Amino acid sequence: MLDKIALTLLVIGGINWGSIGLFQFDIVAWICGGQTGVISRIIYVIVGLAALWCISLLFRDNTEAGDSDLESSPT
């Protein structure tokens, strides 16, 4: 569940960065009252922490408990 939340936050952050790069428009700052606003800074920190959490997804074993039975079954 935490992985899905982190990925969702990371997608939101990516969309925000895309809008900054393409349109020079910061959605988070627009919604929360500027880049230096407290709420904006909290959102930036949360998205950054989600990105750090998602780094761990790159190094995890992707097999689920039920998937190991499929790999060991004869064909």
C-alpha positions in Angstrom: 0.0 0.0 0.0 2.8 2.4 0.8 4.4 1.6 -2.5 1.2 2.7 -4.4 0.9 5.9 -2.4 4.6 6.7 -3.1 4.1 6.0 -6.8 1.0 8.1 -6.9 2.8 11.0 -5.3 5.7 10.6 -7.7 3.4 10.7 -10.7 1.9 13.9 -9.3 5.4 15.4 -8.9 6.3 14.3 -12.4 3.2 16.0 -13.8 4.1 19.1 -11.9 7.7 19.1 -13.2 6.4 18.5 -16.7 4.1 21.5 -16.4 7.1 23.6 -15.2 9.3 22.5 -18.1 6.7 22.9 -20.8 4.6 25.8 -19.6 6.7 27.4 -16.9 3.7 26.9 -14.6 4.0 25.3 -11.1 0.7 23.7 -10.3 1.6 23.1 -6.7 2.6 26.7 -6.2 -0.5 27.9 -7.9 -2.8 25.8 -5.8 -1.0 26.4 -2.5 0.0 30.1 -2.8 3.5 30.3 -4.1 6.7 28.2 -4.0 7.8 29.6 -0.7 4.4 28.9 1.0 4.5 26.5 3.9 1.9 24.1 2.3 3.8 24.1 -1.0 7.1 23.3 0.7 5.4 20.4 2.7 4.1 19.0 -0.6 7.5 19.3 -2.2 9.1 17.5 0.7 6.5 14.7 0.7 6.9 14.2 -3.1 10.7 14.1 -2.6 10.4 11.5 0.2 8.1 9.4 -2.1 10.8 9.6 -4.8 13.4 8.3 -2.3 11.1 5.5 -1.3 10.5 4.6 -4.9 14.3 4.1 -5.4 13.9 1.0 -3.2 11.4 -0.4 -5.8 14.2 -0.7 -8.3 16.2 -3.1 -6.1 13.4 -5.3 -4.8 12.6 -8.8 -6.0 9.4 -8.4 -8.0 8.1 -12.0 -7.5 5.0 -12.2 -5.2 4.4 -15.2 -2.9 1.9 -16.8 -5.4 4.3 -16.2 -8.4 7.0 -18.6 -7.1 4.7 -21.6 -7.7 4.4 -20.7 -11.4 8.2 -20.5 -11.8 8.8 -24.0 -10.3 6.0 -25.8 -12.1 7.0 -28.0 -15.0 5.8 -27.2 -18.5 
